Amino acid sequence: ALDGQLSGPCAIALNSIADELFVCDVINHRVQVFRSSTGEHLRSFGSKGTADGHFNHPAAIVVNQSLDLLFV
């Protein structure tokens, strides 16, 4: 799927400070990031695999705004 297109979205996390909404895109094995106020697609990251930066059906996501961390 193209950036901004979701296949099996299953979890979201909001970083209200940065105005970003993170969405686990399960079928595409990635996380997509949108501007929460407008829905504009900002970026995507991840791909299928087991190495760092890769996912295998990401199904949960949490933002820690105070530490500026994202857990998938």
All heavy atoms as a GROMACS GRO file, in nm:
protein
  540
    1ALA      N    1   0.084  -0.119   0.000
    1ALA     CA    2   0.000   0.000   0.000
    1ALA      C    3   0.088   0.125   0.000
    1ALA      O    4   0.199   0.124   0.051
    1ALA     CB    5  -0.091  -0.001   0.121
    2LEU      N    6   0.036   0.229  -0.054
    2LEU     CA    7   0.108   0.355  -0.060
    2LEU      C    8   0.112   0.421   0.078
    2LEU      O    9   0.029   0.391   0.164
    2LEU     CB   10   0.040   0.450  -0.159
    2LEU     CG   11   0.035   0.403  -0.304
    2LEU    CD1   12  -0.049   0.499  -0.387
    2LEU    CD2   13   0.174   0.391  -0.361
    3ASP      N   14   0.207   0.512   0.098
    3ASP     CA   15   0.210   0.588   0.222
    3ASP      C   16   0.076   0.659   0.239
    3ASP      O   17   0.020   0.714   0.145
    3ASP     CB   18   0.322   0.692   0.218
    3ASP     CG   19   0.459   0.629   0.239
    3ASP    OD1   20   0.466   0.513   0.285
    3ASP    OD2   21   0.559   0.696   0.210
    4GLY      N   22   0.025   0.655   0.361
    4GLY     CA   23  -0.104   0.716   0.391
    4GLY      C   24  -0.220   0.621   0.376
    4GLY      O   25  -0.329   0.649   0.424
    5GLN      N   26  -0.200   0.507   0.309
    5GLN     CA   27  -0.304   0.406   0.295
    5GLN      C   28  -0.280   0.298   0.400
    5GLN      O   29  -0.168   0.249   0.415
    5GLN     CB   30  -0.304   0.344   0.156
    5GLN     CG   31  -0.340   0.441   0.047
    5GLN     CD   32  -0.340   0.376  -0.090
    5GLN    OE1   33  -0.271   0.278  -0.115
    5GLN    NE2   34  -0.416   0.434  -0.181
    6LEU      N   35  -0.386   0.261   0.471
    6LEU     CA   36  -0.376   0.164   0.579
    6LEU      C   37  -0.436   0.031   0.539
    6LEU      O   38  -0.539   0.026   0.472
    6LEU     CB   39  -0.447   0.217   0.703
    6LEU     CG   40  -0.390   0.347   0.762
    6LEU    CD1   41  -0.491   0.411   0.855
    6LEU    CD2   42  -0.260   0.320   0.831
    7SER      N   43  -0.372  -0.076   0.582
    7SER     CA   44  -0.425  -0.212   0.563
    7SER      C   45  -0.423  -0.280   0.699
    7SER      O   46  -0.318  -0.326   0.745
    7SER     CB   47  -0.339  -0.291   0.464
    7SER     OG   48  -0.345  -0.234   0.336
    8GLY      N   49  -0.535  -0.281   0.763
    8GLY     CA   50  -0.546  -0.345   0.894
    8GLY      C   51  -0.499  -0.258   1.008
    8GLY      O   52  -0.423  -0.304   1.092
    9PRO      N   53  -0.544  -0.131   1.015
    9PRO     CA   54  -0.504  -0.049   1.130
    9PRO      C   55  -0.564  -0.108   1.257
    9PRO      O   56  -0.680  -0.146   1.259
    9PRO     CB   57  -0.565   0.087   1.098
    9PRO     CG   58  -0.679   0.060   1.006
    9PRO     CD   59  -0.637  -0.061   0.927
   10CYS      N   60  -0.482  -0.121   1.362
   10CYS     CA   61  -0.536  -0.186   1.482
   10CYS      C   62  -0.506  -0.114   1.612
   10CYS      O   63  -0.565  -0.145   1.712
   10CYS     CB   64  -0.489  -0.330   1.490
   10CYS     SG   65  -0.320  -0.346   1.546
   11ALA      N   66  -0.414  -0.019   1.612
   11ALA     CA   67  -0.381   0.051   1.736
   11ALA      C   68  -0.334   0.191   1.701
   11ALA      O   69  -0.273   0.213   1.597
   11ALA     CB   70  -0.273  -0.023   1.813
   12ILE      N   71  -0.365   0.285   1.791
   12ILE     CA   72  -0.322   0.422   1.769
   12ILE      C   73  -0.262   0.478   1.897
   12ILE      O   74  -0.290   0.430   2.007
   12ILE     CB   75  -0.437   0.513   1.722
   12ILE    CG1   76  -0.547   0.520   1.827
   12ILE    CG2   77  -0.489   0.469   1.588
   12ILE    CD1   78  -0.652   0.625   1.798
   13ALA      N   79  -0.178   0.579   1.880
   13ALA     CA   80  -0.123   0.653   1.993
   13ALA      C   81  -0.112   0.798   1.951
   13ALA      O   82  -0.079   0.829   1.837
   13ALA     CB   83   0.015   0.599   2.032
   14LEU      N   84  -0.142   0.888   2.044
   14LEU     CA   85  -0.142   1.030   2.015
   14LEU      C   86  -0.030   1.101   2.090
   14LEU      O   87  -0.013   1.082   2.210
   14LEU     CB   88  -0.276   1.090   2.056
   14LEU     CG   89  -0.292   1.241   2.041
   14LEU    CD1   90  -0.287   1.280   1.893
   14LEU    CD2   91  -0.422   1.287   2.104
   15ASN      N   92   0.045   1.181   2.017
   15ASN     CA   93   0.140   1.273   2.078
   15ASN      C   94   0.081   1.412   2.055
   15ASN      O   95   0.100   1.472   1.950
   15ASN     CB   96   0.279   1.261   2.014
   15ASN     CG   97   0.380   1.355   2.079
   15ASN    OD1   98   0.344   1.452   2.142
   15ASN    ND2   99   0.507   1.323   2.062
   16SER      N  100   0.008   1.460   2.154
   16SER     CA  101  -0.062   1.588   2.138
   16SER      C  102   0.034   1.705   2.134
   16SER      O  103   0.004   1.808   2.074
   16SER     CB  104  -0.166   1.606   2.248
   16SER     OG  105  -0.105   1.602   2.375
   17ILE      N  106   0.150   1.692   2.196
   17ILE     CA  107   0.249   1.800   2.195
   17ILE      C  108   0.299   1.824   2.053
   17ILE      O  109   0.312   1.937   2.008
   17ILE     CB  110   0.367   1.769   2.290
   17ILE    CG1  111   0.316   1.766   2.434
   17ILE    CG2  112   0.479   1.869   2.273
   17ILE    CD1  113   0.417   1.713   2.535
   18ALA      N  114   0.326   1.716   1.980
   18ALA     CA  115   0.377   1.726   1.843
   18ALA      C  116   0.266   1.722   1.739
   18ALA      O  117   0.293   1.730   1.619
   18ALA     CB  118   0.477   1.614   1.816
   19ASP      N  119   0.139   1.709   1.783
   19ASP     CA  120   0.025   1.701   1.692
   19ASP      C  121   0.039   1.583   1.595
   19ASP      O  122   0.017   1.596   1.476
   19ASP     CB  123   0.008   1.833   1.615
   19ASP     CG  124  -0.122   1.842   1.538
   19ASP    OD1  125  -0.222   1.781   1.581
   19ASP    OD2  126  -0.125   1.910   1.433
   20GLU      N  127   0.083   1.468   1.649
   20GLU     CA  128   0.103   1.349   1.567
   20GLU      C  129   0.020   1.232   1.617
   20GLU      O  130   0.011   1.208   1.737
   20GLU     CB  131   0.250   1.308   1.568
   20GLU     CG  132   0.340   1.408   1.499
   20GLU     CD  133   0.485   1.367   1.502
   20GLU    OE1  134   0.528   1.298   1.596
   20GLU    OE2  135   0.558   1.406   1.409
   21LEU      N  136  -0.039   1.160   1.522
   21LEU     CA  137  -0.114   1.038   1.550
   21LEU      C  138  -0.039   0.922   1.486
   21LEU      O  139  -0.016   0.922   1.365
   21LEU     CB  140  -0.255   1.047   1.493
   21LEU     CG  141  -0.344   0.925   1.514
   21LEU    CD1  142  -0.379   0.911   1.662
   21LEU    CD2  143  -0.468   0.934   1.429
   22PHE      N  144   0.001   0.824   1.567
   22PHE     CA  145   0.072   0.705   1.520
   22PHE      C  146  -0.027   0.591   1.504
   22PHE      O  147  -0.106   0.566   1.594
   22PHE     CB  148   0.181   0.665   1.621
   22PHE     CG  149   0.287   0.768   1.639
   22PHE    CD1  150   0.270   0.873   1.729
   22PHE    CD2  151   0.405   0.762   1.567
   22PHE    CE1  152   0.368   0.968   1.746
   22PHE    CE2  153   0.504   0.858   1.583
   22PHE     CZ  154   0.485   0.961   1.673
   23VAL      N  155  -0.021   0.522   1.391
   23VAL     CA  156  -0.114   0.412   1.363
   23VAL      C  157  -0.036   0.286   1.327
   23VAL      O  158   0.048   0.289   1.236
   23VAL     CB  159  -0.209   0.447   1.246
   23VAL    CG1  160  -0.308   0.334   1.222
   23VAL    CG2  161  -0.282   0.578   1.272
   24CYS      N  162  -0.062   0.177   1.399
   24CYS     CA  163  -0.005   0.047   1.362
   24CYS      C  164  -0.077  -0.003   1.237
   24CYS      O  165  -0.198  -0.024   1.239
   24CYS     CB  166  -0.022  -0.055   1.474
   24CYS     SG  167   0.090  -0.030   1.612
   25ASP      N  168  -0.004  -0.021   1.130
   25ASP     CA  169  -0.055  -0.070   1.003
   25ASP      C  170  -0.014  -0.217   0.992
   25ASP      O  171   0.090  -0.251   0.935
   25ASP     CB  172   0.006   0.016   0.891
   25ASP     CG  173  -0.057  -0.009   0.755
   25ASP    OD1  174  -0.150  -0.090   0.744
   25ASP    OD2  175  -0.011   0.055   0.658
   26VAL      N  176  -0.097  -0.304   1.049
   26VAL     CA  177  -0.061  -0.445   1.072
   26VAL      C  178  -0.024  -0.520   0.944
   26VAL      O  179   0.080  -0.585   0.938
   26VAL     CB  180  -0.176  -0.518   1.144
   26VAL    CG1  181  -0.147  -0.666   1.159
   26VAL    CG2  182  -0.200  -0.456   1.280
   27ILE      N  183  -0.107  -0.512   0.844
   27ILE     CA  184  -0.085  -0.590   0.722
   27ILE      C  185   0.042  -0.545   0.649
   27ILE      O  186   0.112  -0.625   0.588
   27ILE     CB  187  -0.207  -0.582   0.628
   27ILE    CG1  188  -0.333  -0.629   0.700
   27ILE    CG2  189  -0.184  -0.661   0.500
   27ILE    CD1  190  -0.330  -0.770   0.752
   28ASN      N  191   0.073  -0.415   0.658
   28ASN     CA  192   0.191  -0.362   0.590
   28ASN      C  193   0.316  -0.361   0.678
   28ASN      O  194   0.421  -0.312   0.636
   28ASN     CB  195   0.163  -0.219   0.539
   28ASN     CG  196   0.061  -0.220   0.428
   28ASN    OD1  197   0.068  -0.298   0.335
   28ASN    ND2  198  -0.037  -0.132   0.438
   29HIS      N  199   0.303  -0.411   0.802
   29HIS     CA  200   0.418  -0.425   0.893
   29HIS      C  201   0.492  -0.292   0.913
   29HIS      O  202   0.615  -0.285   0.906
   29HIS     CB  203   0.516  -0.531   0.841
   29HIS     CG  204   0.452  -0.661   0.810
   29HIS    ND1  205   0.422  -0.753   0.907
   29HIS    CD2  206   0.408  -0.713   0.693
   29HIS    CE1  207   0.365  -0.858   0.851
   29HIS    NE2  208   0.355  -0.835   0.721
   30ARG      N  209   0.415  -0.186   0.938
   30ARG     CA  210   0.476  -0.055   0.956
   30ARG      C  211   0.392   0.031   1.049
   30ARG      O  212   0.280  -0.005   1.086
   30ARG     CB  213   0.493   0.016   0.822
   30ARG     CG  214   0.361   0.047   0.754
   30ARG     CD  215   0.380   0.108   0.618
   30ARG     NE  216   0.251   0.126   0.551
   30ARG     CZ  217   0.237   0.170   0.428
   30ARG    NH1  218   0.344   0.201   0.358
   30ARG    NH2  219   0.118   0.185   0.375
   31VAL      N  220   0.447   0.145   1.085
   31VAL     CA  221   0.374   0.247   1.159
   31VAL      C  222   0.363   0.368   1.068
   31VAL      O  223   0.461   0.408   1.005
   31VAL     CB  224   0.448   0.285   1.290
   31VAL    CG1  225   0.381   0.403   1.358
   31VAL    CG2  226   0.453   0.165   1.384
   32GLN      N  227   0.243   0.424   1.061
   32GLN     CA  228   0.223   0.544   0.982
   32GLN      C  229   0.192   0.660   1.077
   32GLN      O  230   0.126   0.642   1.179
   32GLN     CB  231   0.109   0.526   0.882
   32GLN     CG  232   0.142   0.416   0.781
   32GLN     CD  233   0.072   0.439   0.651
   32GLN    OE1  234   0.085   0.544   0.590
   32GLN    NE2  235  -0.003   0.338   0.607
   33VAL      N  236   0.242   0.776   1.042
   33VAL     CA  237   0.227   0.894   1.126
   33VAL      C  238   0.149   1.000   1.050
   33VAL      O  239   0.182   1.032   0.935
   33VAL     CB  240   0.364   0.950   1.170
   33VAL    CG1  241   0.346   1.062   1.271
   33VAL    CG2  242   0.452   0.840   1.226
   34PHE      N  243   0.045   1.053   1.116
   34PHE     CA  244  -0.041   1.154   1.057
   34PHE      C  245  -0.045   1.278   1.147
   34PHE      O  246  -0.030   1.266   1.269
   34PHE     CB  247  -0.184   1.100   1.040
   34PHE     CG  248  -0.194   0.981   0.951
   34PHE    CD1  249  -0.177   0.853   1.002
   34PHE    CD2  250  -0.220   0.996   0.816
   34PHE    CE1  251  -0.186   0.741   0.920
   34PHE    CE2  252  -0.229   0.884   0.733
   34PHE     CZ  253  -0.212   0.758   0.784
   35ARG      N  254  -0.068   1.394   1.089
   35ARG     CA  255  -0.093   1.515   1.166
   35ARG      C  256  -0.231   1.497   1.228
   35ARG      O  257  -0.330   1.479   1.156
   35ARG     CB  258  -0.088   1.639   1.077
   35ARG     CG  259  -0.124   1.765   1.144
   35ARG     CD  260  -0.012   1.854   1.191
   35ARG     NE  261   0.106   1.855   1.108
   35ARG     CZ  262   0.228   1.834   1.158
   35ARG    NH1  263   0.246   1.807   1.286
   35ARG    NH2  264   0.334   1.837   1.079
   36SER      N  265  -0.239   1.497   1.360
   36SER     CA  266  -0.366   1.466   1.424
   36SER      C  267  -0.472   1.573   1.399
   36SER      O  268  -0.591   1.542   1.395
   36SER     CB  269  -0.347   1.443   1.575
   36SER     OG  270  -0.293   1.556   1.637
   37SER      N  271  -0.432   1.696   1.378
   37SER     CA  272  -0.530   1.803   1.358
   37SER      C  273  -0.588   1.808   1.217
   37SER      O  274  -0.698   1.857   1.197
   37SER     CB  275  -0.467   1.939   1.392
   37SER     OG  276  -0.355   1.964   1.309
   38THR      N  277  -0.515   1.751   1.119
   38THR     CA  278  -0.560   1.761   0.980
   38THR      C  279  -0.576   1.626   0.910
   38THR      O  280  -0.640   1.618   0.806
   38THR     CB  281  -0.462   1.845   0.896
   38THR    OG1  282  -0.337   1.776   0.889
   38THR    CG2  283  -0.445   1.984   0.953
   39GLY      N  284  -0.512   1.522   0.962
   39GLY     CA  285  -0.513   1.392   0.896
   39GLY      C  286  -0.407   1.378   0.789
   39GLY      O  287  -0.396   1.273   0.724
   40GLU      N  288  -0.325   1.480   0.769
   40GLU     CA  289  -0.218   1.475   0.668
   40GLU      C  290  -0.116   1.367   0.703
   40GLU      O  291  -0.071   1.357   0.817
   40GLU     CB  292  -0.148   1.611   0.664
   40GLU     CG  293  -0.024   1.615   0.579
   40GLU     CD  294   0.058   1.741   0.600
   40GLU    OE1  295   0.026   1.823   0.688
   40GLU    OE2  296   0.157   1.757   0.526
   41HIS      N  297  -0.079   1.286   0.604
   41HIS     CA  298   0.023   1.183   0.625
   41HIS      C  299   0.159   1.251   0.633
   41HIS      O  300   0.196   1.330   0.546
   41HIS     CB  301   0.023   1.082   0.510
   41HIS     CG  302   0.125   0.976   0.527
   41HIS    ND1  303   0.249   0.982   0.468
   41HIS    CD2  304   0.124   0.860   0.598
   41HIS    CE1  305   0.318   0.876   0.502
   41HIS    NE2  306   0.244   0.800   0.581
   42LEU      N  307   0.235   1.220   0.740
   42LEU     CA  308   0.366   1.281   0.760
   42LEU      C  309   0.480   1.189   0.722
   42LEU      O  310   0.575   1.230   0.657
   42LEU     CB  311   0.382   1.324   0.907
   42LEU     CG  312   0.281   1.426   0.958
   42LEU    CD1  313   0.300   1.448   1.106
   42LEU    CD2  314   0.295   1.556   0.880
   43ARG      N  315   0.471   1.064   0.765
   43ARG     CA  316   0.578   0.968   0.736
   43ARG      C  317   0.532   0.828   0.774
   43ARG      O  318   0.435   0.809   0.844
   43ARG     CB  319   0.706   1.005   0.811
   43ARG     CG  320   0.695   0.999   0.962
   43ARG     CD  321   0.820   1.054   1.030
   43ARG     NE  322   0.807   1.057   1.175
   43ARG     CZ  323   0.741   1.149   1.244
   43ARG    NH1  324   0.678   1.247   1.182
   43ARG    NH2  325   0.735   1.144   1.375
   44SER      N  326   0.609   0.730   0.727
   44SER     CA  327   0.590   0.590   0.762
   44SER      C  328   0.726   0.531   0.796
   44SER      O  329   0.827   0.577   0.744
   44SER     CB  330   0.531   0.511   0.645
   44SER     OG  331   0.406   0.562   0.607
   45PHE      N  332   0.726   0.432   0.883
   45PHE     CA  333   0.852   0.364   0.910
   45PHE      C  334   0.825   0.218   0.945
   45PHE      O  335   0.717   0.182   0.990
   45PHE     CB  336   0.932   0.433   1.021
   45PHE     CG  337   0.862   0.445   1.154
   45PHE    CD1  338   0.875   0.346   1.249
   45PHE    CD2  339   0.785   0.556   1.182
   45PHE    CE1  340   0.812   0.358   1.372
   45PHE    CE2  341   0.722   0.569   1.305
   45PHE     CZ  342   0.735   0.470   1.400
   46GLY      N  343   0.927   0.136   0.919
   46GLY     CA  344   0.918  -0.007   0.945
   46GLY      C  345   0.890  -0.087   0.819
   46GLY      O  346   0.843  -0.034   0.718
   47SER      N  347   0.921  -0.214   0.827
   47SER     CA  348   0.891  -0.310   0.722
   47SER      C  349   0.894  -0.448   0.786
   47SER      O  350   0.934  -0.463   0.901
   47SER     CB  351   0.992  -0.300   0.607
   47SER     OG  352   1.123  -0.324   0.655
   48LYS      N  353   0.853  -0.551   0.712
   48LYS     CA  354   0.845  -0.685   0.769
   48LYS      C  355   0.985  -0.740   0.795
   48LYS      O  356   1.074  -0.730   0.711
   48LYS     CB  357   0.770  -0.779   0.675
   48LYS     CG  358   0.747  -0.915   0.737
   48LYS     CD  359   0.660  -1.003   0.654
   48LYS     CE  360   0.640  -1.134   0.728
   48LYS     NZ  361   0.538  -1.217   0.669
   49GLY      N  362   1.001  -0.798   0.912
   49GLY     CA  363   1.128  -0.860   0.946
   49GLY      C  364   1.149  -0.868   1.096
   49GLY      O  365   1.062  -0.832   1.175
   50THR      N  366   1.267  -0.914   1.134
   50THR     CA  367   1.299  -0.931   1.276
   50THR      C  368   1.415  -0.844   1.322
   50THR      O  369   1.446  -0.841   1.440
   50THR     CB  370   1.331  -1.079   1.307
   50THR    OG1  371   1.441  -1.120   1.223
   50THR    CG2  372   1.211  -1.168   1.281
   51ALA      N  373   1.478  -0.773   1.231
   51ALA     CA  374   1.590  -0.685   1.268
   51ALA      C  375   1.537  -0.556   1.328
   51ALA      O  376   1.417  -0.528   1.324
   51ALA     CB  377   1.674  -0.655   1.144
   52ASP      N  378   1.627  -0.476   1.385
   52ASP     CA  379   1.589  -0.346   1.439
   52ASP      C  380   1.518  -0.265   1.331
   52ASP      O  381   1.561  -0.261   1.216
   52ASP     CB  382   1.711  -0.268   1.487
   52ASP     CG  383   1.772  -0.327   1.614
   52ASP    OD1  384   1.707  -0.413   1.678
   52ASP    OD2  385   1.883  -0.286   1.649
   53GLY      N  386   1.410  -0.200   1.369
   53GLY     CA  387   1.335  -0.117   1.275
   53GLY      C  388   1.237  -0.194   1.190
   53GLY      O  389   1.170  -0.136   1.106
   54HIS      N  390   1.227  -0.325   1.211
   54HIS     CA  391   1.134  -0.409   1.138
   54HIS      C  392   1.024  -0.457   1.232
   54HIS      O  393   1.045  -0.466   1.353
   54HIS     CB  394   1.206  -0.529   1.077
   54HIS     CG  395   1.299  -0.493   0.967
   54HIS    ND1  396   1.424  -0.440   0.990
   54HIS    CD2  397   1.286  -0.501   0.833
   54HIS    CE1  398   1.485  -0.418   0.876
   54HIS    NE2  399   1.403  -0.454   0.778
   55PHE      N  400   0.909  -0.489   1.174
   55PHE     CA  401   0.795  -0.536   1.253
   55PHE      C  402   0.738  -0.664   1.192
   55PHE      O  403   0.753  -0.689   1.074
   55PHE     CB  404   0.684  -0.430   1.256
   55PHE     CG  405   0.727  -0.298   1.312
   55PHE    CD1  406   0.738  -0.187   1.231
   55PHE    CD2  407   0.757  -0.285   1.447
   55PHE    CE1  408   0.776  -0.065   1.283
   55PHE    CE2  409   0.795  -0.163   1.500
   55PHE     CZ  410   0.805  -0.052   1.418
   56ASN      N  411   0.669  -0.739   1.275
   56ASN     CA  412   0.594  -0.855   1.231
   56ASN      C  413   0.453  -0.839   1.286
   56ASN      O  414   0.425  -0.879   1.398
   56ASN     CB  415   0.658  -0.986   1.280
   56ASN     CG  416   0.591  -1.107   1.221
   56ASN    OD1  417   0.515  -1.096   1.126
   56ASN    ND2  418   0.617  -1.222   1.278
   57HIS      N  419   0.368  -0.774   1.208
   57HIS     CA  420   0.230  -0.744   1.247
   57HIS      C  421   0.225  -0.660   1.375
   57HIS      O  422   0.178  -0.707   1.479
   57HIS     CB  423   0.148  -0.872   1.265
   57HIS     CG  424   0.133  -0.952   1.140
   57HIS    ND1  425   0.236  -1.022   1.084
   57HIS    CD2  426   0.026  -0.973   1.060
   57HIS    CE1  427   0.194  -1.083   0.975
   57HIS    NE2  428   0.067  -1.054   0.958
   58PRO      N  429   0.272  -0.535   1.372
   58PRO     CA  430   0.268  -0.451   1.493
   58PRO      C  431   0.124  -0.431   1.539
   58PRO      O  432   0.038  -0.396   1.460
   58PRO     CB  433   0.329  -0.319   1.445
   58PRO     CG  434   0.304  -0.316   1.298
   58PRO     CD  435   0.314  -0.459   1.254
   59ALA      N  436   0.098  -0.457   1.667
   59ALA     CA  437  -0.040  -0.459   1.716
   59ALA      C  438  -0.064  -0.369   1.836
   59ALA      O  439  -0.177  -0.359   1.882
   59ALA     CB  440  -0.080  -0.602   1.751
   60ALA      N  441   0.040  -0.304   1.887
   60ALA     CA  442   0.022  -0.214   2.001
   60ALA      C  443   0.124  -0.102   1.991
   60ALA      O  444   0.234  -0.122   1.940
   60ALA     CB  445   0.039  -0.290   2.132
   61ILE      N  446   0.085   0.016   2.040
   61ILE     CA  447   0.175   0.132   2.031
   61ILE      C  448   0.143   0.228   2.145
   61ILE      O  449   0.027   0.246   2.181
   61ILE     CB  450   0.162   0.199   1.893
   61ILE    CG1  451   0.272   0.300   1.869
   61ILE    CG2  452   0.025   0.259   1.873
   61ILE    CD1  453   0.287   0.341   1.724
   62VAL      N  454   0.248   0.285   2.203
   62VAL     CA  455   0.233   0.380   2.314
   62VAL      C  456   0.334   0.493   2.296
   62VAL      O  457   0.449   0.468   2.261
   62VAL     CB  458   0.259   0.311   2.450
   62VAL    CG1  459   0.255   0.411   2.564
   62VAL    CG2  460   0.160   0.199   2.474
   63VAL      N  461   0.290   0.615   2.322
   63VAL     CA  462   0.379   0.732   2.319
   63VAL      C  463   0.403   0.778   2.462
   63VAL      O  464   0.309   0.790   2.540
   63VAL     CB  465   0.316   0.847   2.239
   63VAL    CG1  466   0.397   0.975   2.254
   63VAL    CG2  467   0.303   0.811   2.093
   64ASN      N  468   0.529   0.802   2.496
   64ASN     CA  469   0.564   0.867   2.622
   64ASN      C  470   0.609   1.009   2.586
   64ASN      O  471   0.721   1.030   2.542
   64ASN     CB  472   0.676   0.791   2.694
   64ASN     CG  473   0.712   0.853   2.826
   64ASN    OD1  474   0.718   0.974   2.840
   64ASN    ND2  475   0.737   0.768   2.925
   65GLN      N  476   0.517   1.103   2.600
   65GLN     CA  477   0.544   1.241   2.556
   65GLN      C  478   0.653   1.308   2.639
   65GLN      O  479   0.734   1.383   2.585
   65GLN     CB  480   0.416   1.325   2.562
   65GLN     CG  481   0.313   1.283   2.463
   65GLN     CD  482   0.188   1.367   2.467
   65GLN    OE1  483   0.132   1.391   2.363
   65GLN    NE2  484   0.142   1.414   2.580
   66SER      N  485   0.659   1.281   2.768
   66SER     CA  486   0.757   1.349   2.853
   66SER      C  487   0.899   1.307   2.818
   66SER      O  488   0.992   1.387   2.832
   66SER     CB  489   0.726   1.325   3.000
   66SER     OG  490   0.736   1.188   3.032
   67LEU      N  491   0.918   1.183   2.773
   67LEU     CA  492   1.052   1.136   2.736
   67LEU      C  493   1.073   1.134   2.586
   67LEU      O  494   1.180   1.098   2.539
   67LEU     CB  495   1.076   0.996   2.793
   67LEU     CG  496   1.076   0.984   2.945
   67LEU    CD1  497   1.090   0.838   2.987
   67LEU    CD2  498   1.187   1.067   3.006
   68ASP      N  499   0.969   1.172   2.510
   68ASP     CA  500   0.975   1.172   2.364
   68ASP      C  501   1.014   1.034   2.310
   68ASP      O  502   1.104   1.021   2.227
   68ASP     CB  503   1.071   1.279   2.314
   68ASP     CG  504   1.047   1.313   2.166
   68ASP    OD1  505   0.934   1.296   2.120
   68ASP    OD2  506   1.143   1.354   2.099
   69LEU      N  507   0.945   0.930   2.361
   69LEU     CA  508   0.970   0.792   2.320
   69LEU      C  509   0.844   0.730   2.261
   69LEU      O  510   0.732   0.762   2.301
   69LEU     CB  511   1.015   0.708   2.438
   69LEU     CG  512   1.148   0.745   2.502
   69LEU    CD1  513   1.170   0.662   2.630
   69LEU    CD2  514   1.262   0.722   2.406
   70LEU      N  515   0.865   0.637   2.168
   70LEU     CA  516   0.756   0.561   2.108
   70LEU      C  517   0.785   0.413   2.127
   70LEU      O  518   0.895   0.368   2.094
   70LEU     CB  519   0.746   0.594   1.958
   70LEU     CG  520   0.640   0.521   1.879
   70LEU    CD1  521   0.500   0.570   1.920
   70LEU    CD2  522   0.660   0.541   1.729
   71PHE      N  523   0.688   0.339   2.178
   71PHE     CA  524   0.703   0.195   2.198
   71PHE      C  525   0.604   0.123   2.109
   71PHE      O  526   0.484   0.153   2.110
   71PHE     CB  527   0.675   0.157   2.344
   71PHE     CG  528   0.768   0.224   2.441
   71PHE    CD1  529   0.735   0.345   2.500
   71PHE    CD2  530   0.891   0.166   2.475
   71PHE    CE1  531   0.821   0.407   2.589
   71PHE    CE2  532   0.977   0.226   2.563
   71PHE     CZ  533   0.940   0.348   2.621
   72VAL      N  534   0.654   0.027   2.028
   72VAL     CA  535   0.568  -0.050   1.938
   72VAL      C  536   0.579  -0.196   1.977
   72VAL      O  537   0.688  -0.248   1.999
   72VAL     CB  538   0.611  -0.032   1.791
   72VAL    CG1  539   0.519  -0.111   1.699
   72VAL    CG2  540   0.612   0.115   1.754
   0.00000   0.00000   0.00000
